[in-house]
Amino acid sequence: MKSFLSIVFTAISLSLCAQNVSVSGKITNYSGSDSLKLIFLTDNNAQPVSLTVDDKGEFAYTQKLKKPEFAQIYFNRNDAIILVLAPGEKVKLHADYVGFGQNYTVTGSKESEQWQHNVQKTQAYTQELAVKRAEVEELEQKRMNELVSFINHNATSLTTLGLINMVNIEEYPDVYENLATQLHLTYPDNFLVQDFYKQVSARFFLKEGSVIPDIKLSDKNGKIVALSSLRGKVVLLDFWASWCGPCRAEIPNIKQAYSTYHSKGFDVYSVSIDRTKDAWLQALTALNMPWTNVFDASQEYASQFGVSSIPFTILIDQQGKIIAKNVRGGALEQYLSQLLK
């Protein structure tokens, strides 16, 4: 049997372990429509409680705690205020409904105050860094504008060849193309200029918006058919071969698009790079491709167009300008549905 003193000490111990913690405060700019919630993060099954906020934006809540606990108070869980509450504390919170998780002050809880201090200090540093970063970006853009202007106005100077690498080719493609052309005309025998010209030409060959180079090849009857003969239509230029599995798998998609849109102005110009003409002709008979088919016996055009893998397709508009490359499957139908409404 426990002694009377043991019972007293146990009761005192329990009373010391479990004490009330109160959280009260005021929320400015409160609309009165959202529910304020408080959740003690005691375990994975913890549930929030709803706090009543009066028309003045004031609220109060009391709960017993046995030990310090993390808690969140929020209207939106993604914009919560973190509190570290201990038994016996009387916490006062003042917050703004707008930017709730950032615009607040807390008193009466040492660790919550420490949390707030460090979080808001970090926010201040982040804002300062954003300002500094914006200033740096503005200076960088100013310098870039000056550099681009210099290159454009001195495109026949060899100096620009040493400066162009400071300019992003993705952001300023026209600067590169203009410089390559002007230097090539001015210094046709300069090795470095010629190397730069070749690199830029290769980089922008077949770019979207440029006019497709013409192709003139023989069909199965030996008749020369030019790609340009299809001008006025939306054309899919298709490099393929009978031995190419992905090419053959793509043919049903092209057939479907051809069946749907040919009468509306869509055509196909297929260029075979088969090793032999017989293999190509046998494939034509087996696959029944009802559009223009030609044979690139020497792979002259495959080389010119930089075909490194097949199928290689280019979608061309009615003026012969490149719309997109490697258009396959459902993407072809999407383009055609917009182009040939």
C-alpha positions in Angstrom: 0.0 0.0 0.0 1.3 3.4 -1.0 2.0 5.8 1.9 0.1 9.0 2.2 3.3 11.0 1.4 3.8 9.0 -1.7 0.3 9.8 -2.9 0.9 13.5 -2.2 4.2 13.6 -4.0 2.7 11.8 -7.0 -0.1 14.3 -7.2 2.3 17.2 -6.9 4.5 15.6 -9.6 1.5 15.2 -11.9 0.3 18.7 -11.3 3.8 20.0 -12.2 4.0 18.0 -15.4 0.6 19.0 -16.8 0.0 22.7 -16.8 -2.2 25.0 -18.9 -0.7 26.8 -21.8 -2.8 29.7 -23.1 -2.6 31.2 -26.6 -4.5 34.4 -27.2 -4.2 37.4 -29.5 -5.5 39.6 -32.2 -5.6 39.4 -36.0 -5.7 42.6 -37.9 -7.5 42.8 -41.3 -9.4 39.6 -40.5 -12.3 39.1 -42.9 -14.3 37.0 -40.5 -14.9 34.2 -43.1 -11.9 31.8 -42.6 -11.5 29.4 -39.7 -8.4 29.8 -37.5 -6.9 26.5 -36.5 -4.3 25.4 -33.9 -2.6 22.0 -34.0 -0.1 20.6 -31.5 2.4 18.4 -33.4 2.4 15.6 -30.8 2.2 12.7 -33.2 1.3 11.7 -36.7 -2.4 11.6 -35.7 -2.6 15.0 -34.2 -5.8 16.9 -35.2 -6.3 20.7 -35.3 -8.8 22.5 -33.1 -10.8 25.4 -34.5 -10.5 28.7 -32.6 -13.3 31.2 -32.4 -12.3 34.7 -33.7 -14.6 37.5 -32.8 -15.5 40.5 -34.9 -12.5 42.4 -33.5 -10.1 39.7 -34.6 -9.5 38.5 -31.1 -9.2 34.8 -30.0 -8.2 32.8 -26.9 -7.4 29.1 -26.3 -6.2 27.1 -23.3 -4.9 23.5 -23.2 -3.0 21.4 -20.8 0.6 20.3 -21.7 3.0 17.9 -20.0 6.0 19.0 -21.9 7.1 21.6 -24.5 5.6 20.9 -28.0 5.7 22.3 -31.5 2.4 23.9 -32.6 1.1 25.6 -35.7 -1.6 28.2 -35.9 -3.0 29.0 -39.3 -5.8 29.9 -41.6 -4.0 28.2 -44.5 -1.6 25.3 -43.6 0.9 26.6 -46.2 1.0 30.0 -44.4 1.3 28.9 -40.8 2.9 30.5 -37.7 5.2 28.1 -35.9 5.1 28.1 -32.1 7.1 26.2 -29.5 4.9 26.1 -26.4 5.7 25.0 -22.9 3.5 24.2 -19.9 2.5 27.3 -17.9 3.2 29.8 -20.7 0.8 32.6 -21.5 1.4 33.4 -25.1 0.2 36.6 -26.8 0.1 36.6 -30.6 -0.5 39.6 -32.9 -0.7 38.8 -36.6 -1.9 40.3 -39.9 -4.4 38.3 -41.8 -2.5 39.3 -45.0 0.7 37.4 -45.0 -0.2 35.6 -41.8 2.9 33.5 -41.5 5.3 36.4 -42.0 3.6 39.4 -40.4 3.3 38.6 -36.7 4.8 39.1 -33.3 4.7 36.7 -30.3 5.4 37.2 -26.6 5.2 35.0 -23.5 7.0 32.0 -25.0 10.8 32.1 -25.0 11.3 29.5 -27.7 8.5 30.9 -29.9 10.1 34.3 -29.7 13.5 32.8 -30.7 11.8 31.1 -33.6 10.1 34.3 -34.8 13.4 36.3 -34.4 15.4 33.9 -36.6 12.7 33.3 -39.2 12.0 37.0 -39.7 15.8 37.7 -39.7 16.1 35.2 -42.5 13.2 36.8 -44.4 14.9 40.2 -44.1 18.2 38.7 -45.5 16.2 37.0 -48.3 14.6 40.3 -49.2 17.9 42.1 -49.1 19.5 39.5 -51.3 16.6 39.8 -53.8 17.2 43.5 -54.1 21.0 43.0 -54.5 20.4 40.3 -57.1 18.0 42.5 -59.0 20.7 45.2 -59.0 23.4 42.8 -60.2 21.1 41.5 -63.0 20.3 45.1 -64.1 24.1 45.8 -64.3 24.7 42.6 -66.2 21.9 43.4 -68.7 23.3 46.9 -69.1 26.7 45.5 -70.0 25.2 42.9 -72.3 23.3 45.6 -74.1 26.4 47.6 -74.6 28.4 44.5 -75.8 25.7 43.5 -78.3 25.4 47.1 -79.6 29.2 47.2 -80.1 29.2 43.9 -82.0 26.3 44.9 -84.2 28.0 48.2 -85.1 31.4 46.6 -85.6 30.5 43.4 -87.3 33.4 43.6 -89.8 36.0 44.0 -87.0 38.0 41.0 -85.9 37.7 42.3 -82.4 34.1 41.1 -82.3 35.3 37.5 -82.9 37.0 37.6 -79.4 33.9 39.2 -77.8 31.1 37.1 -79.2 31.6 34.2 -76.8 30.5 36.5 -74.0 27.0 36.6 -75.7 24.5 33.8 -75.2 23.7 32.3 -78.6 20.3 31.2 -77.4 19.3 34.7 -76.4 20.9 36.6 -79.3 20.9 34.3 -82.4 20.5 37.2 -84.8 23.7 38.8 -83.5 25.6 35.6 -84.2 24.2 35.1 -87.7 24.8 38.7 -88.6 28.4 38.7 -87.3 29.2 35.4 -89.0 27.9 36.7 -92.3 29.7 40.0 -92.1 33.0 38.6 -91.0 32.8 35.9 -93.7 32.4 38.5 -96.4 35.2 40.7 -95.0 37.8 38.0 -94.2 37.0 35.0 -96.5 40.5 33.6 -96.0 40.9 34.0 -92.3 41.0 30.5 -90.6 39.3 31.6 -87.4 36.6 33.5 -89.2 35.9 30.5 -91.5 35.7 28.2 -88.5 33.3 30.5 -86.7 31.2 30.9 -89.9 30.9 27.1 -90.2 29.9 26.6 -86.6 27.2 29.3 -86.7 25.9 28.1 -90.1 25.6 24.5 -88.7 24.0 25.8 -85.6 21.2 27.7 -87.4 20.8 25.4 -90.4 17.1 24.3 -90.6 16.1 26.6 -87.7 12.4 27.3 -87.2 11.2 30.1 -89.5 13.9 29.6 -92.1 13.1 28.5 -95.7 13.7 24.8 -96.2 16.5 24.1 -98.8 15.1 22.4 -101.9 15.5 18.7 -102.6 15.4 17.2 -106.1 15.4 13.4 -106.2 13.9 10.6 -108.4 10.7 8.8 -107.6 10.2 5.1 -108.4 9.5 5.9 -112.0 12.8 7.8 -112.4 11.0 11.2 -112.5 12.8 14.0 -110.7 10.4 15.5 -108.1 11.4 18.6 -106.2 10.3 19.3 -102.7 9.5 22.9 -103.8 6.9 21.5 -106.2 4.7 21.0 -103.1 4.9 24.7 -102.2 1.5 26.1 -101.2 0.8 23.1 -99.0 1.7 22.1 -95.5 4.4 19.4 -96.0 5.9 16.8 -93.8 9.5 16.0 -95.0 10.3 12.5 -93.8 13.7 10.9 -94.0 13.3 7.1 -93.5 14.5 3.7 -94.5 12.8 0.3 -94.9 15.1 -1.3 -92.4 14.2 1.2 -89.7 11.7 -0.2 -87.2 10.7 3.2 -85.7 10.2 4.6 -89.3 7.8 1.8 -90.2 6.0 2.2 -86.9 5.4 5.9 -87.6 3.9 5.3 -91.1 0.4 4.5 -89.8 0.4 7.9 -88.0 1.4 9.6 -91.2 -1.2 7.7 -93.1 -3.9 8.8 -90.7 -2.8 12.4 -90.9 -2.7 12.2 -94.7 -6.2 10.7 -94.9 -7.6 13.4 -92.7 -5.8 16.5 -94.0 -4.7 15.8 -97.5 -7.8 17.3 -99.0 -7.3 20.4 -96.8 -3.8 21.0 -98.1 -1.4 18.6 -96.4 1.2 16.5 -98.2 4.2 14.3 -97.5 7.6 14.1 -99.1 9.4 10.9 -98.0 13.1 10.5 -98.7 14.4 7.0 -98.4 18.0 6.5 -97.4 17.9 2.7 -98.0 21.1 0.9 -98.9 19.6 -0.4 -102.2 16.9 0.8 -104.5 15.4 -2.7 -104.5 14.9 -2.6 -100.8 13.1 0.8 -101.1 10.9 -0.4 -103.9 9.8 -3.5 -102.1 9.0 -1.4 -99.0 6.9 0.9 -101.1 4.8 -2.0 -102.5 4.4 -3.5 -99.0 3.6 -0.3 -97.1 1.4 1.5 -99.7 2.4 5.1 -99.0 0.2 7.2 -101.2 2.3 10.4 -101.2 5.6 11.5 -102.9 8.4 9.0 -102.3 11.9 9.6 -103.6 15.2 7.8 -103.2 18.4 9.5 -101.9 20.8 6.9 -103.5 24.0 8.7 -102.5 22.6 10.1 -99.3 23.6 13.6 -100.5 20.6 15.3 -98.9 20.7 13.2 -95.8 24.2 14.5 -95.3 23.3 18.1 -96.1 20.4 18.0 -93.7 22.5 16.5 -90.9 20.3 13.4 -90.6 22.0 11.3 -87.9 19.0 9.2 -86.9 15.7 8.3 -88.5 12.9 8.9 -88.7 13.9 12.5 -89.1 10.9 14.8 -90.0 10.5 18.5 -90.7 7.1 20.1 -90.9 7.0 22.9 -93.5 4.3 25.6 -94.0 2.8 26.8 -97.3 5.6 29.3 -97.9 8.3 26.6 -97.4 9.3 27.8 -94.0 10.2 25.4 -91.2 7.5 25.1 -88.6 9.1 22.3 -86.4 11.4 19.4 -86.5 11.0 15.8 -85.4 7.2 16.0 -85.5 5.8 12.5 -84.9 2.8 10.7 -83.6 0.0 12.8 -82.0 2.1 16.0 -82.3 1.7 15.9 -86.1 -2.1 15.8 -85.8 -2.0 18.7 -83.3 0.0 20.9 -85.6 -2.2 20.1 -88.6 -5.5 20.7 -86.7 -4.2 24.3 -86.1 -2.7 24.9 -89.4 -5.5 23.5 -91.6 -8.7 24.4 -89.7 
